[in-house]
Amino acid sequence: MTDCGCEKARLDLEEYLRNEVCKTEHAQIREHIESCPSCQGEALVASTLTEVVARACKESAPEELRDQVLAKLREAQVAAH
């Protein structure tokens, strides 16, 4: 029994979404995903998750909170010495 491409697409999905597979593999995986509803759903979930995580990593704490955390760290360093 041969795989219809789902196994390869799922194994390489993360690399595919980050454009870390060669052009030939990228085209093959893209073609498979476009024609396979199951893999389309998986790719959509994975790409959405990747985007959410990337967005969250770009956000920073409010400056007031940052200052409070740094002040507490300084206090802890002074107390430790």
Protein Blocks (a to p, Z undefined) as FASTA:
>chain_A
ZZehlmmmmmmmmmmmnopacfklmmmmmmmmmmmmklmmmmmmmmmmmmmmmmmmmpcc
dfklmmmmmmmmmmmmmmmZZ
